[in-house]
Amino acid sequence: MAQKNVLESILHSHPESFKQFMDQPEKYRLQILYTQIDRDAKNRAHFTTYSYRANAQEYFYPASTVKLAASVLALEKLNALGLDKSLTMRTLKNRESQMDVRQDTSAADGRPTVEHYIKKILLVSDNEAYNRLYEFLGQQAFNETMKKKGFEGVRLTHRLQIPLPRLENQYTNPVEFLNAQNQVVYTQKEAFNPNPYAAENPILLGKGVMNDAGMMEAKPLDFSLKNAYPLAAQHEFLKRLYFPNSFPKNKRFNLTKEDYSFLYEYMSKYPTESKNPSYRGTDMNYPAYCKFLYYGSDKQANPHPNVRIFNKVGDAYGFLLDNAYVVDFEKGIEFMVTAVILCNEDEVFNDEKYDYDTIGYPFFKALGQHIYDYESTRKKAYVPRLDYLKFNHEK
């Protein structure tokens, strides 16, 4: 007898939230993975994963979800080099298209560091912070490391928000790290990837593309040269990050206990709780910013006092994503959800007329809340011990 797909049951049980999408899942390119977590007497996690249309062959643009991978791999690289994440990181310029970055005005002391870049990525999904880590990692090494770790179908080809020619993204900047005395302790030369990445075949989506002149051209947009990060790979990445002891040593990240704690803290922290960087006076200064699952885009939401969402979101080209580990400390609830939905009713790309507010955010809010409600009734043999995920976010 086939195992009941709990995820599909939840979706079918709430037609007011999901019928529109389940009637036309191909139109919305909807994919979801939901993992239940059960602990044993030793607090070891055991997983049961349910899928709705998760398919590595159905392309979606991963947007900012690639930034979590860059953050983790940047910490790994620092560990391999024996460097601290708080060292000053100077990004130098070797080509006309590159940026020379010697200051970070969002940092209290003005210093650019890997630590501060990761904070900005995890708090508000900062694009420039990602670009600096992409340059530190190097295009070829970034891709080869992900492949070596077993993340299939991943293609990381470009900086974000900066439309550069393909060749320019194959080049990545020289980088220097300096100690507290402003002495250079490590120098990294410019890197070049001689074997650029692309999909084997064109990936043509939509009916139209808005060109630079503001005119709509009646043709699909080709995503074959853009980033790719399949849903299963994202879900696996998050699982390895939060449950390293559930994987053999060769599949764990090369992170220290302090690295894990740092990532957990800033993945769960609200922008309103952050003092350095501070987001006061910006449109990002509300608790649920970048917490699509469960909260949607609700700026007035009072966060559940016992719930923390450890996640990384993305939104671009009408694709809306969340890759989240949800915890309720009081009720002993924990589960993982990775999902993507396309919010582009007119099927025109680059016109900045995407339907995040009417389609995407309400979908994620409902998905998170309905799965949470289901989890609150699910019987568990052992209550999870989750104190290691609690942080003083007001410090």
Secondary structure, 3 states (H helix, E strand, C coil): CCCCCHHHHHHHCCHHHHHHHHHCHHHHCCEEEEEEEEECCCCCEEEEEEEECCCCCCCCCCHHHHHHHHHHHHHHHHHHHCCCCCCEEEECCCCCCCCCECCCCCCCCCCCCHHHHHHHHHHHCCHHHHHHHHHHHCHHHHHHHHHHCCCCCCECCCCCCCCCCHHHHHEECCEEEECCCCCEEEEECCEECCCCCCCCCCCEECCEEECCCCCEECCCEECCCCCECCHHHHHHHHHHHHCHHHCCHHHCCCCCHHHHHHHHHHHHCCHHHCECCECCCCCCCCCCCCCHHHHCCCCCCCCCCCEEEEEEEEEECCEEEEEEEEEECCCCEEEEEEEEEECCCCCEECCCCCCHHHHHHHHHHHHHHHHHHHHHHCCCCCCCCCHHHCCCCCC
